[in-house]
């Protein structure tokens, strides 16, 4: 192996990138468990509450492509430092001045930071961990991301419960209690994010970053390339498919706790938060089964089967009793686990060129996580949250259709095929 091929490698930097994935997950997937508290604390309608995830995920639509341009122009380290400075500022804003408007601004700022980080750290992981280990490291990063999504609602439950109880407290809880409004104990979570963002920022500043040479798949491309791609029917279909998938994922997870509270009287700070945690936990665990299935059969068949499972689980969640609903909402996460990688792989394998720019367009489709929860909230205000969440039948229905109309140029290899 040549010296140039190994010059940028660093185990410590690889660990730092993994830590950044964990931080991204903690800050990204906490909004759903917080929605019931925000509705009560700020006296919000469902539509007003839905503007919170909207503000977060609209940042992906605004920043994904520009972030790629910034990284190519300035390099990874300055961009990552700037992203964590934004994350620190956004978390500090809502921690110091809690309120609906400041929370909206805060989650948008944090969303911009997370969008920038998502674009910046993948090429860095390839160089720091080695190109030949990139597939394994990417899978491990996604596992850590999912694990942190499972943990964050439990941290919320612990903090809210601990601050709400009388009796002796440790020094950390005493400090949090002194800076957290008694009527809004969930604000303590944003003080935690302040410390986490600042600590990660300091760690990034302390590291020496390697020079990253991007492959075609990682290059952002010129604005002319994007204009040409947006005229391509395949690109538009898969952009909308990513839009719909993230809308399905966030439209489910963001409203789980409020749905269980509204229709089954579930405590959103305990059972509601834990159900959201299990949604993300099973979404992560399901990836293992998905990897096995993708070695046994065509990815389109896997997508059809898992989507039918998600639709069945959604039906049980919306119309079952309390226990059935709790279990079924978590099961939706399990069945959704392989949808993102399958849709992404089908997309990139359906286009013979400009993969880097195409990947940027697909990342912009994450804006679906802004639109779908908002649409569910608006319908829920007029017709009830159950009716609002029935929109998910349409989004999962579109994903089901991908398994029938997708025609990739390259199909996933199975064990039944010759090497």
VEXTORKE-532738 format. One record per residue (C-alpha): residue number from 1; residue in three letters; x, y, z. Coordinates in steps of 0.02 Angstrom, whole numbers, plus 50000, padded with zeros to 5 digits. Layout:
// VEXTORKE-532738
{num->NUM&residu->ALA&c1->X&c2->Y&c3->Z}
...
END
This chain:
// VEXTORKE-532738
{num->1&residu->UNK&c1->50000&c2->50000&c3->50000}
{num->2&residu->UNK&c1->50070&c2->50170&c3->49953}
{num->3&residu->UNK&c1->50117&c2->50303&c3->50080}
{num->4&residu->UNK&c1->49988&c2->50423&c3->50007}
{num->5&residu->UNK&c1->49853&c2->50295&c3->50032}
{num->6&residu->UNK&c1->49890&c2->50282&c3->50218}
{num->7&residu->UNK&c1->49944&c2->50460&c3->50256}
{num->8&residu->UNK&c1->49774&c2->50520&c3->50311}
{num->9&residu->UNK&c1->49730&c2->50371&c3->50421}
{num->10&residu->UNK&c1->49700&c2->50395&c3->50606}
{num->11&residu->UNK&c1->49612&c2->50280&c3->50728}
{num->12&residu->UNK&c1->49583&c2->50425&c3->50847}
{num->13&residu->UNK&c1->49503&c2->50528&c3->50710}
{num->14&residu->UNK&c1->49395&c2->50379&c3->50660}
{num->15&residu->UNK&c1->49334&c2->50367&c3->50840}
{num->16&residu->UNK&c1->49299&c2->50555&c3->50837}
{num->17&residu->UNK&c1->49194&c2->50535&c3->50680}
{num->18&residu->UNK&c1->49096&c2->50394&c3->50764}
{num->19&residu->UNK&c1->49068&c2->50510&c3->50913}
{num->20&residu->UNK&c1->49002&c2->50644&c3->50795}
{num->21&residu->UNK&c1->48877&c2->50519&c3->50725}
{num->22&residu->UNK&c1->48816&c2->50487&c3->50903}
{num->23&residu->UNK&c1->48798&c2->50673&c3->50938}
{num->24&residu->UNK&c1->48702&c2->50699&c3->50776}
{num->25&residu->UNK&c1->48582&c2->50562&c3->50824}
{num->26&residu->UNK&c1->48555&c2->50628&c3->51001}
{num->27&residu->UNK&c1->48510&c2->50801&c3->50935}
{num->28&residu->UNK&c1->48409&c2->50742&c3->50785}
{num->29&residu->UNK&c1->48287&c2->50615&c3->50854}
{num->30&residu->UNK&c1->48237&c2->50693&c3->51020}
{num->31&residu->UNK&c1->48101&c2->50807&c3->50952}
{num->32&residu->UNK&c1->47966&c2->50672&c3->50946}
{num->33&residu->UNK&c1->47972&c2->50629&c3->51132}
{num->34&residu->UNK&c1->47972&c2->50814&c3->51176}
{num->35&residu->UNK&c1->47817&c2->50860&c3->51074}
{num->36&residu->UNK&c1->47686&c2->50816&c3->51208}
{num->37&residu->UNK&c1->47780&c2->50921&c3->51337}
{num->38&residu->UNK&c1->47795&c2->51065&c3->51215}
{num->39&residu->UNK&c1->47609&c2->51055&c3->51172}
{num->40&residu->UNK&c1->47563&c2->51067&c3->51356}
{num->41&residu->UNK&c1->47700&c2->51188&c3->51407}
{num->42&residu->UNK&c1->47675&c2->51312&c3->51264}
{num->43&residu->UNK&c1->47487&c2->51280&c3->51240}
{num->44&residu->UNK&c1->47509&c2->51228&c3->51059}
{num->45&residu->UNK&c1->47394&c2->51158&c3->50926}
{num->46&residu->UNK&c1->47453&c2->51003&c3->50833}
{num->47&residu->UNK&c1->47498&c2->51112&c3->50684}
{num->48&residu->UNK&c1->47602&c2->51231&c3->50790}
{num->49&residu->UNK&c1->47689&c2->51082&c3->50871}
{num->50&residu->UNK&c1->47725&c2->51008&c3->50700}
{num->51&residu->UNK&c1->47818&c2->51167&c3->50651}
{num->52&residu->UNK&c1->47957&c2->51112&c3->50770}
{num->53&residu->UNK&c1->48012&c2->50958&c3->50669}
{num->54&residu->UNK&c1->47972&c2->51061&c3->50513}
{num->55&residu->UNK&c1->48098&c2->51193&c3->50567}
{num->56&residu->UNK&c1->48228&c2->51059&c3->50599}
{num->57&residu->UNK&c1->48212&c2->50959&c3->50439}
{num->58&residu->UNK&c1->48183&c2->51105&c3->50322}
{num->59&residu->UNK&c1->48364&c2->51147&c3->50360}
{num->60&residu->UNK&c1->48415&c2->50990&c3->50264}
{num->61&residu->UNK&c1->48325&c2->51056&c3->50111}
{num->62&residu->UNK&c1->48411&c2->51224&c3->50130}
{num->63&residu->UNK&c1->48587&c2->51168&c3->50175}
{num->64&residu->UNK&c1->48627&c2->50995&c3->50103}
{num->65&residu->UNK&c1->48690&c2->51052&c3->49933}
{num->66&residu->UNK&c1->48771&c2->51216&c3->49994}
{num->67&residu->UNK&c1->48858&c2->51116&c3->50132}
{num->68&residu->UNK&c1->48942&c2->51008&c3->50000}
{num->69&residu->UNK&c1->49005&c2->51164&c3->49913}
{num->70&residu->UNK&c1->49070&c2->51235&c3->50079}
{num->71&residu->UNK&c1->49163&c2->51074&c3->50119}
{num->72&residu->UNK&c1->49247&c2->51069&c3->49948}
{num->73&residu->UNK&c1->49298&c2->51252&c3->49964}
{num->74&residu->UNK&c1->49356&c2->51261&c3->50145}
{num->75&residu->UNK&c1->49387&c2->51080&c3->50197}
{num->76&residu->UNK&c1->49309&c2->50971&c3->50330}
{num->77&residu->UNK&c1->49382&c2->51041&c3->50491}
{num->78&residu->UNK&c1->49325&c2->51224&c3->50478}
{num->79&residu->UNK&c1->49153&c2->51169&c3->50420}
{num->80&residu->UNK&c1->49133&c2->51044&c3->50563}
{num->81&residu->UNK&c1->49193&c2->51173&c3->50690}
{num->82&residu->UNK&c1->49066&c2->51297&c3->50620}
{num->83&residu->UNK&c1->48928&c2->51166&c3->50629}
{num->84&residu->UNK&c1->48960&c2->51130&c3->50813}
{num->85&residu->UNK&c1->48969&c2->51316&c3->50849}
{num->86&residu->UNK&c1->48793&c2->51329&c3->50774}
{num->87&residu->UNK&c1->48736&c2->51178&c3->50875}
{num->88&residu->UNK&c1->48804&c2->51259&c3->51034}
{num->89&residu->UNK&c1->48719&c2->51424&c3->50995}
{num->90&residu->UNK&c1->48552&c2->51342&c3->50953}
{num->91&residu->UNK&c1->48552&c2->51236&c3->51111}
{num->92&residu->UNK&c1->48603&c2->51384&c3->51219}
{num->93&residu->UNK&c1->48463&c2->51492&c3->51146}
{num->94&residu->UNK&c1->48321&c2->51378&c3->51201}
{num->95&residu->UNK&c1->48408&c2->51335&c3->51366}
{num->96&residu->UNK&c1->48427&c2->51518&c3->51415}
{num->97&residu->UNK&c1->48267&c2->51588&c3->51340}
{num->98&residu->UNK&c1->48138&c2->51447&c3->51331}
{num->99&residu->UNK&c1->47982&c2->51486&c3->51231}
{num->100&residu->UNK&c1->47895&c2->51431&c3->51074}
{num->101&residu->UNK&c1->47974&c2->51558&c3->50956}
{num->102&residu->UNK&c1->48149&c2->51535&c3->51024}
{num->103&residu->UNK&c1->48128&c2->51346&c3->51014}
{num->104&residu->UNK&c1->48077&c2->51360&c3->50831}
{num->105&residu->UNK&c1->48232&c2->51464&c3->50795}
{num->106&residu->UNK&c1->48340&c2->51347&c3->50898}
{num->107&residu->UNK&c1->48288&c2->51186&c3->50812}
{num->108&residu->UNK&c1->48316&c2->51268&c3->50641}
{num->109&residu->UNK&c1->48492&c2->51320&c3->50690}
{num->110&residu->UNK&c1->48529&c2->51146&c3->50757}
{num->111&residu->UNK&c1->48454&c2->51072&c3->50598}
{num->112&residu->UNK&c1->48571&c2->51176&c3->50490}
{num->113&residu->UNK&c1->48717&c2->51113&c3->50595}
{num->114&residu->UNK&c1->48664&c2->50931&c3->50579}
{num->115&residu->UNK&c1->48640&c2->50946&c3->50391}
{num->116&residu->UNK&c1->48816&c2->51016&c3->50373}
{num->117&residu->UNK&c1->48889&c2->50878&c3->50480}
{num->118&residu->UNK&c1->48801&c2->50740&c3->50382}
{num->119&residu->UNK&c1->48883&c2->50804&c3->50222}
{num->120&residu->UNK&c1->49055&c2->50833&c3->50297}
{num->121&residu->UNK&c1->49094&c2->50676&c3->50397}
{num->122&residu->UNK&c1->49068&c2->50536&c3->50271}
{num->123&residu->UNK&c1->49219&c2->50577&c3->50160}
{num->124&residu->UNK&c1->49319&c2->50603&c3->50321}
{num->125&residu->UNK&c1->49272&c2->50430&c3->50383}
{num->126&residu->UNK&c1->49331&c2->50354&c3->50218}
{num->127&residu->UNK&c1->49503&c2->50434&c3->50235}
{num->128&residu->UNK&c1->49528&c2->50416&c3->50423}
{num->129&residu->UNK&c1->49471&c2->50235&c3->50429}
{num->130&residu->UNK&c1->49540&c2->50179&c3->50261}
{num->131&residu->UNK&c1->49449&c2->50154&c3->50097}
{num->132&residu->UNK&c1->49449&c2->49965&c3->50113}
{num->133&residu->UNK&c1->49361&c2->49979&c3->50282}
{num->134&residu->UNK&c1->49238&c2->50112&c3->50229}
{num->135&residu->UNK&c1->49088&c2->49997&c3->50203}
{num->136&residu->UNK&c1->49112&c2->49917&c3->50375}
{num->137&residu->UNK&c1->49143&c2->50084&c3->50461}
{num->138&residu->UNK&c1->48989&c2->50160&c3->50377}
{num->139&residu->UNK&c1->48881&c2->50017&c3->50439}
{num->140&residu->UNK&c1->48955&c2->50034&c3->50614}
{num->141&residu->UNK&c1->48921&c2->50221&c3->50610}
{num->142&residu->UNK&c1->48739&c2->50190&c3->50567}
{num->143&residu->UNK&c1->48729&c2->50063&c3->50708}
{num->144&residu->UNK&c1->48796&c2->50193&c3->50830}
{num->145&residu->UNK&c1->48676&c2->50322&c3->50759}
{num->146&residu->UNK&c1->48529&c2->50206&c3->50789}
{num->147&residu->UNK&c1->48590&c2->50159&c3->50962}
{num->148&residu->UNK&c1->48599&c2->50342&c3->51013}
{num->149&residu->UNK&c1->48422&c2->50367&c3->50947}
{num->150&residu->UNK&c1->48368&c2->50227&c3->51064}
{num->151&residu->UNK&c1->48457&c2->50305&c3->51212}
{num->152&residu->UNK&c1->48406&c2->50489&c3->51193}
{num->153&residu->UNK&c1->48221&c2->50467&c3->51241}
{num->154&residu->UNK&c1->48277&c2->50369&c3->51394}
{num->155&residu->UNK&c1->48394&c2->50511&c3->51445}
{num->156&residu->UNK&c1->48246&c2->50629&c3->51428}
{num->157&residu->UNK&c1->48137&c2->50516&c3->51536}
{num->158&residu->UNK&c1->48273&c2->50504&c3->51668}
{num->159&residu->UNK&c1->48305&c2->50691&c3->51677}
{num->160&residu->UNK&c1->48122&c2->50740&c3->51682}
{num->161&residu->UNK&c1->48085&c2->50608&c3->51815}
{num->162&residu->UNK&c1->48238&c2->50650&c3->51921}
{num->163&residu->UNK&c1->48205&c2->50838&c3->51917}
{num->164&residu->UNK&c1->48021&c2->50810&c3->51959}
{num->165&residu->UNK&c1->48058&c2->50708&c3->52116}
{num->166&residu->UNK&c1->48099&c2->50781&c3->52286}
{num->167&residu->UNK&c1->48243&c2->50715&c3->52389}
{num->168&residu->UNK&c1->48434&c2->50715&c3->52381}
{num->169&residu->UNK&c1->48516&c2->50746&c3->52212}
{num->170&residu->UNK&c1->48691&c2->50728&c3->52147}
{num->171&residu->UNK&c1->48792&c2->50882&c3->52096}
{num->172&residu->UNK&c1->48746&c2->50868&c3->51911}
{num->173&residu->UNK&c1->48560&c2->50859&c3->51946}
{num->174&residu->UNK&c1->48573&c2->51003&c3->52071}
{num->175&residu->UNK&c1->48659&c2->51109&c3->51940}
{num->176&residu->UNK&c1->48530&c2->51064&c3->51808}
{num->177&residu->UNK&c1->48388&c2->51101&c3->51929}
{num->178&residu->UNK&c1->48461&c2->51273&c3->51964}
{num->179&residu->UNK&c1->48459&c2->51324&c3->51779}
{num->180&residu->UNK&c1->48301&c2->51231&c3->51722}
{num->181&residu->UNK&c1->48126&c2->51308&c3->51739}
{num->182&residu->UNK&c1->48024&c2->51200&c3->51858}
{num->183&residu->UNK&c1->47874&c2->51197&c3->51741}
{num->184&residu->UNK&c1->47982&c2->51145&c3->51590}
{num->185&residu->UNK&c1->48099&c2->51008&c3->51654}
{num->186&residu->UNK&c1->48134&c2->50952&c3->51475}
{num->187&residu->UNK&c1->48239&c2->51109&c3->51452}
{num->188&residu->UNK&c1->48373&c2->51016&c3->51551}
{num->189&residu->UNK&c1->48404&c2->50912&c3->51396}
{num->190&residu->UNK&c1->48458&c2->51067&c3->51300}
{num->191&residu->UNK&c1->48582&c2->51112&c3->51436}
{num->192&residu->UNK&c1->48653&c2->50938&c3->51408}
{num->193&residu->UNK&c1->48662&c2->50977&c3->51221}
{num->194&residu->UNK&c1->48754&c2->51140&c3->51260}
{num->195&residu->UNK&c1->48890&c2->51045&c3->51352}
{num->196&residu->UNK&c1->48894&c2->50905&c3->51222}
{num->197&residu->UNK&c1->48911&c2->51027&c3->51076}
{num->198&residu->UNK&c1->49047&c2->51127&c3->51163}
{num->199&residu->UNK&c1->49145&c2->50971&c3->51211}
{num->200&residu->UNK&c1->49136&c2->50900&c3->51035}
{num->201&residu->UNK&c1->49187&c2->51068&c3->50961}
{num->202&residu->UNK&c1->49340&c2->51073&c3->51073}
{num->203&residu->UNK&c1->49385&c2->50894&c3->51024}
{num->204&residu->UNK&c1->49372&c2->50936&c3->50838}
{num->205&residu->UNK&c1->49483&c2->51090&c3->50859}
{num->206&residu->UNK&c1->49616&c2->50983&c3->50946}
{num->207&residu->UNK&c1->49630&c2->50857&c3->50803}
{num->208&residu->UNK&c1->49741&c2->50868&c3->50651}
{num->209&residu->UNK&c1->49633&c2->50827&c3->50501}
{num->210&residu->UNK&c1->49701&c2->50739&c3->50346}
{num->211&residu->UNK&c1->49682&c2->50806&c3->50170}
{num->212&residu->UNK&c1->49530&c2->50724&c3->50089}
{num->213&residu->UNK&c1->49531&c2->50681&c3->49904}
{num->214&residu->UNK&c1->49351&c2->50649&c3->49854}
{num->215&residu->UNK&c1->49295&c2->50514&c3->49736}
{num->216&residu->UNK&c1->49163&c2->50552&c3->49605}
{num->217&residu->UNK&c1->49030&c2->50487&c3->49723}
{num->218&residu->UNK&c1->49082&c2->50614&c3->49855}
{num->219&residu->UNK&c1->49106&c2->50769&c3->49746}
{num->220&residu->UNK&c1->48969&c2->50898&c3->49755}
{num->221&residu->UNK&c1->48974&c2->50944&c3->49571}
{num->222&residu->UNK&c1->48934&c2->51109&c3->49484}
{num->223&residu->UNK&c1->48766&c2->51197&c3->49484}
{num->224&residu->UNK&c1->48750&c2->51153&c3->49299}
{num->225&residu->UNK&c1->48758&c2->50967&c3->49342}
{num->226&residu->UNK&c1->48617&c2->50989&c3->49469}
{num->227&residu->UNK&c1->48508&c2->51079&c3->49341}
{num->228&residu->UNK&c1->48534&c2->50938&c3->49218}
{num->229&residu->UNK&c1->48495&c2->50805&c3->49347}
{num->230&residu->UNK&c1->48334&c2->50889&c3->49399}
{num->231&residu->UNK&c1->48272&c2->50866&c3->49220}
{num->232&residu->UNK&c1->48300&c2->50678&c3->49235}
{num->233&residu->UNK&c1->48142&c2->50578&c3->49275}
{num->234&residu->UNK&c1->48238&c2->50445&c3->49372}
{num->235&residu->UNK&c1->48319&c2->50577&c3->49482}
{num->236&residu->UNK&c1->48150&c2->50657&c3->49519}
{num->237&residu->UNK&c1->48070&c2->50490&c3->49561}
{num->238&residu->UNK&c1->48206&c2->50443&c3->49684}
{num->239&residu->UNK&c1->48215&c2->50618&c3->49759}
{num->240&residu->UNK&c1->48030&c2->50602&c3->49796}
{num->241&residu->UNK&c1->48057&c2->50425&c3->49861}
{num->242&residu->UNK&c1->48185&c2->50487&c3->49989}
{num->243&residu->UNK&c1->48067&c2->50631&c3->50030}
{num->244&residu->UNK&c1->47926&c2->50506&c3->50062}
{num->245&residu->UNK&c1->48034&c2->50385&c3->50162}
{num->246&residu->UNK&c1->48100&c2->50516&c3->50283}
{num->247&residu->UNK&c1->47925&c2->50588&c3->50294}
{num->248&residu->UNK&c1->47860&c2->50415&c3->50342}
{num->249&residu->UNK&c1->47997&c2->50389&c3->50471}
{num->250&residu->UNK&c1->47979&c2->50559&c3->50552}
{num->251&residu->UNK&c1->47790&c2->50566&c3->50530}
{num->252&residu->UNK&c1->47780&c2->50407&c3->50632}
{num->253&residu->UNK&c1->47912&c2->50440&c3->50766}
{num->254&residu->UNK&c1->47866&c2->50621&c3->50799}
{num->255&residu->UNK&c1->47683&c2->50582&c3->50836}
{num->256&residu->UNK&c1->47697&c2->50415&c3->50928}
{num->257&residu->UNK&c1->47702&c2->50489&c3->51103}
{num->258&residu->UNK&c1->47563&c2->50614&c3->51071}
{num->259&residu->UNK&c1->47453&c2->50480&c3->50990}
{num->260&residu->UNK&c1->47473&c2->50362&c3->51137}
{num->261&residu->UNK&c1->47437&c2->50504&c3->51258}
{num->262&residu->UNK&c1->47282&c2->50561&c3->51163}
{num->263&residu->UNK&c1->47200&c2->50393&c3->51128}
{num->264&residu->UNK&c1->47265&c2->50280&c3->51266}
{num->265&residu->UNK&c1->47308&c2->50397&c3->51410}
{num->266&residu->UNK&c1->47491&c2->50345&c3->51407}
{num->267&residu->UNK&c1->47615&c2->50452&c3->51506}
{num->268&residu->UNK&c1->47723&c2->50534&c3->51370}
{num->269&residu->UNK&c1->47871&c2->50555&c3->51488}
{num->270&residu->UNK&c1->47883&c2->50368&c3->51524}
{num->271&residu->UNK&c1->47790&c2->50243&c3->51414}
{num->272&residu->UNK&c1->47774&c2->50366&c3->51270}
{num->273&residu->UNK&c1->47961&c2->50407&c3->51270}
{num->274&residu->UNK&c1->48006&c2->50223&c3->51287}
{num->275&residu->UNK&c1->47896&c2->50177&c3->51139}
{num->276&residu->UNK&c1->47989&c2->50306&c3->51034}
{num->277&residu->UNK&c1->48153&c2->50235&c3->51098}
{num->278&residu->UNK&c1->48100&c2->50060&c3->51045}
{num->279&residu->UNK&c1->48046&c2->50126&c3->50875}
{num->280&residu->UNK&c1->48226&c2->50184&c3->50846}
{num->281&residu->UNK&c1->48301&c2->50034&c3->50933}
{num->282&residu->UNK&c1->48207&c2->49910&c3->50824}
{num->283&residu->UNK&c1->48243&c2->50015&c3->50670}
{num->284&residu->UNK&c1->48426&c2->49988&c3->50710}
{num->285&residu->UNK&c1->48408&c2->49804&c3->50755}
{num->286&residu->UNK&c1->48309&c2->49769&c3->50597}
{num->287&residu->UNK&c1->48460&c2->49817&c3->50493}
{num->288&residu->UNK&c1->48542&c2->49653&c3->50545}
{num->289&residu->UNK&c1->48399&c2->49548&c3->50476}
{num->290&residu->UNK&c1->48394&c2->49660&c3->50324}
{num->291&residu->UNK&c1->48577&c2->49624&c3->50285}
{num->292&residu->UNK&c1->48540&c2->49437&c3->50288}
{num->293&residu->UNK&c1->48387&c2->49456&c3->50176}
{num->294&residu->UNK&c1->48483&c2->49562&c3->50052}
{num->295&residu->UNK&c1->48608&c2->49419&c3->50033}
{num->296&residu->UNK&c1->48466&c2->49299&c3->49996}
{num->297&residu->UNK&c1->48351&c2->49393&c3->49878}
{num->298&residu->UNK&c1->48330&c2->49544&c3->49766}
{num->299&residu->UNK&c1->48323&c2->49708&c3->49862}
{num->300&residu->UNK&c1->48158&c2->49754&c3->49778}
{num->301&residu->UNK&c1->48074&c2->49599&c3->49849}
{num->302&residu->UNK&c1->48144&c2->49640&c3->50021}
{num->303&residu->UNK&c1->48074&c2->49816&c3->50004}
{num->304&residu->UNK&c1->47902&c2->49750&c3->49957}
{num->305&residu->UNK&c1->47898&c2->49627&c3->50102}
{num->306&residu->UNK&c1->47957&c2->49750&c3->50235}
{num->307&residu->UNK&c1->47839&c2->49886&c3->50174}
{num->308&residu->UNK&c1->47690&c2->49768&c3->50186}
{num->309&residu->UNK&c1->47748&c2->49728&c3->50363}
{num->310&residu->UNK&c1->47758&c2->49914&c3->50404}
{num->311&residu->UNK&c1->47582&c2->49943&c3->50337}
{num->312&residu->UNK&c1->47514&c2->49800&c3->50442}
{num->313&residu->UNK&c1->47603&c2->49865&c3->50598}
{num->314&residu->UNK&c1->47540&c2->50042&c3->50565}
{num->315&residu->UNK&c1->47361&c2->49977&c3->50555}
{num->316&residu->UNK&c1->47380&c2->49887&c3->50721}
{num->317&residu->UNK&c1->47457&c2->50042&c3->50799}
{num->318&residu->UNK&c1->47318&c2->50159&c3->50742}
{num->319&residu->UNK&c1->47170&c2->50046&c3->50779}
{num->320&residu->UNK&c1->47228&c2->49923&c3->50913}
{num->321&residu->UNK&c1->47211&c2->49935&c3->51102}
{num->322&residu->UNK&c1->47342&c2->50016&c3->51212}
{num->323&residu->UNK&c1->47461&c2->49868&c3->51224}
{num->324&residu->UNK&c1->47443&c2->49826&c3->51040}
{num->325&residu->UNK&c1->47473&c2->50007&c3->50990}
{num->326&residu->UNK&c1->47632&c2->50021&c3->51095}
{num->327&residu->UNK&c1->47705&c2->49861&c3->51020}
{num->328&residu->UNK&c1->47648&c2->49898&c3->50843}
{num->329&residu->UNK&c1->47724&c2->50074&c3->50837}
{num->330&residu->UNK&c1->47892&c2->49999&c3->50885}
{num->331&residu->UNK&c1->47866&c2->49865&c3->50751}
{num->332&residu->UNK&c1->47845&c2->50000&c3->50617}
{num->333&residu->UNK&c1->48025&c2->50049&c3->50654}
{num->334&residu->UNK&c1->48082&c2->49869&c3->50634}
{num->335&residu->UNK&c1->48002&c2->49851&c3->50463}
{num->336&residu->UNK&c1->48065&c2->50022&c3->50407}
{num->337&residu->UNK&c1->48245&c2->49979&c3->50449}
{num->338&residu->UNK&c1->48303&c2->49928&c3->50275}
{num->339&residu->UNK&c1->48201&c2->50054&c3->50174}
{num->340&residu->UNK&c1->48330&c2->50194&c3->50177}
{num->341&residu->UNK&c1->48481&c2->50091&c3->50118}
{num->342&residu->UNK&c1->48379&c2->49999&c3->49987}
{num->343&residu->UNK&c1->48304&c2->50158&c3->49913}
{num->344&residu->UNK&c1->48475&c2->50243&c3->49912}
{num->345&residu->UNK&c1->48560&c2->50095&c3->49829}
{num->346&residu->UNK&c1->48422&c2->50076&c3->49700}
{num->347&residu->UNK&c1->48436&c2->50262&c3->49662}
{num->348&residu->UNK&c1->48624&c2->50268&c3->49639}
{num->349&residu->UNK&c1->48622&c2->50104&c3->49541}
{num->350&residu->UNK&c1->48491&c2->50174&c3->49423}
{num->351&residu->UNK&c1->48602&c2->50315&c3->49359}
{num->352&residu->UNK&c1->48765&c2->50288&c3->49265}
{num->353&residu->UNK&c1->48847&c2->50456&c3->49302}
{num->354&residu->UNK&c1->48857&c2->50607&c3->49421}
{num->355&residu->UNK&c1->48836&c2->50502&c3->49577}
{num->356&residu->UNK&c1->48908&c2->50637&c3->49691}
{num->357&residu->UNK&c1->48783&c2->50769&c3->49637}
{num->358&residu->UNK&c1->48643&c2->50640&c3->49637}
{num->359&residu->UNK&c1->48687&c2->50593&c3->49817}
{num->360&residu->UNK&c1->48673&c2->50778&c3->49864}
{num->361&residu->UNK&c1->48500&c2->50787&c3->49785}
{num->362&residu->UNK&c1->48447&c2->50630&c3->49878}
{num->363&residu->UNK&c1->48509&c2->50706&c3->50041}
{num->364&residu->UNK&c1->48403&c2->50859&c3->50006}
{num->365&residu->UNK&c1->48253&c2->50742&c3->50002}
{num->366&residu->UNK&c1->48272&c2->50729&c3->50192}
{num->367&residu->UNK&c1->48163&c2->50885&c3->50191}
{num->368&residu->UNK&c1->48018&c2->50762&c3->50187}
{num->369&residu->UNK&c1->48047&c2->50748&c3->50374}
{num->370&residu->UNK&c1->47990&c2->50929&c3->50385}
{num->371&residu->UNK&c1->47834&c2->50917&c3->50277}
{num->372&residu->UNK&c1->47752&c2->50755&c3->50333}
{num->373&residu->UNK&c1->47740&c2->50788&c3->50522}
{num->374&residu->UNK&c1->47670&c2->50960&c3->50482}
{num->375&residu->UNK&c1->47539&c2->50888&c3->50364}
{num->376&residu->UNK&c1->47489&c2->50759&c3->50496}
{num->377&residu->UNK&c1->47474&c2->50896&c3->50626}
{num->378&residu->UNK&c1->47366&c2->51006&c3->50514}
{num->379&residu->UNK&c1->47247&c2->50863&c3->50474}
{num->380&residu->UNK&c1->47250&c2->50811&c3->50657}
{num->381&residu->UNK&c1->47190&c2->50983&c3->50714}
{num->382&residu->UNK&c1->47036&c2->50968&c3->50604}
{num->383&residu->UNK&c1->46997&c2->50781&c3->50597}
{num->384&residu->UNK&c1->47095&c2->50704&c3->50740}
{num->385&residu->UNK&c1->47273&c2->50639&c3->50754}
{num->386&residu->UNK&c1->47224&c2->50462&c3->50704}
{num->387&residu->UNK&c1->47155&c2->50527&c3->50539}
{num->388&residu->UNK&c1->47309&c2->50634&c3->50516}
{num->389&residu->UNK&c1->47425&c2->50485&c3->50538}
{num->390&residu->UNK&c1->47327&c2->50388&c3->50407}
{num->391&residu->UNK&c1->47423&c2->50495&c3->50280}
{num->392&residu->UNK&c1->47563&c2->50371&c3->50315}
{num->393&residu->UNK&c1->47466&c2->50242&c3->50215}
{num->394&residu->UNK&c1->47500&c2->50349&c3->50061}
{num->395&residu->UNK&c1->47685&c2->50372&c3->50097}
{num->396&residu->UNK&c1->47718&c2->50189&c3->50138}
{num->397&residu->UNK&c1->47611&c2->50147&c3->49985}
{num->398&residu->UNK&c1->47731&c2->50246&c3->49875}
{num->399&residu->UNK&c1->47878&c2->50151&c3->49950}
{num->400&residu->UNK&c1->47788&c2->49988&c3->49913}
{num->401&residu->UNK&c1->47773&c2->50043&c3->49732}
{num->402&residu->UNK&c1->47961&c2->50069&c3->49717}
{num->403&residu->UNK&c1->47983&c2->49881&c3->49730}
{num->404&residu->UNK&c1->47879&c2->49861&c3->49571}
{num->405&residu->UNK&c1->47938&c2->50005&c3->49461}
{num->406&residu->UNK&c1->48124&c2->50014&c3->49505}
{num->407&residu->UNK&c1->48239&c2->49958&c3->49363}
{num->408&residu->UNK&c1->48418&c2->49974&c3->49428}
{num->409&residu->UNK&c1->48563&c2->49959&c3->49306}
{num->410&residu->UNK&c1->48653&c2->49854&c3->49438}
{num->411&residu->UNK&c1->48562&c2->49734&c3->49552}
{num->412&residu->UNK&c1->48619&c2->49680&c3->49726}
{num->413&residu->UNK&c1->48717&c2->49518&c3->49722}
{num->414&residu->UNK&c1->48644&c2->49371&c3->49818}
{num->415&residu->UNK&c1->48721&c2->49207&c3->49875}
{num->416&residu->UNK&c1->48625&c2->49119&c3->49737}
{num->417&residu->UNK&c1->48721&c2->49217&c3->49604}
{num->418&residu->UNK&c1->48894&c2->49172&c3->49545}
{num->419&residu->UNK&c1->49032&c2->49289&c3->49602}
END
